[in-house]
Amino acid sequence: MLESELKTQLSQFKLDPVILSYADANHYLAGGVDIKGNYHLLTNKHGETQTFNSLREAEVALASLGVTAAIFEMQSAYDEMVASDTASTVRTKLHLVH
């Protein structure tokens, strides 16, 4: 989703802002999540998902769209690999300051 589209969706409260992190990945993803749990990530004009080298870069990208708080979601496959019953996703709310 292009920045302009995401900004509109966020301002109309159709999406909640989100930053995603995956275990063993060296980048972050930013965008929005809808009520059904579908992610709508920032893309460039060629339709390629934008990646951010740090959590701070992802925060700044969302803040530039007027976002003041976002869900930070970290997913890990480690619990699944050792057959743990615990959830392998951590969610917390981040307050964005820029």
PyMOL commands that set and color helices and strands:
alter all, ss='L'
color gray80, all
select helices_A, chain A and resi 3-11+55-63+78-81
alter helices_A, ss='H'
color red, helices_A
select strands_A, chain A and resi 16-22+28-33+39-41+69-75+89-95
alter strands_A, ss='S'
color yellow, strands_A
deselect
rebuild
show_as cartoon
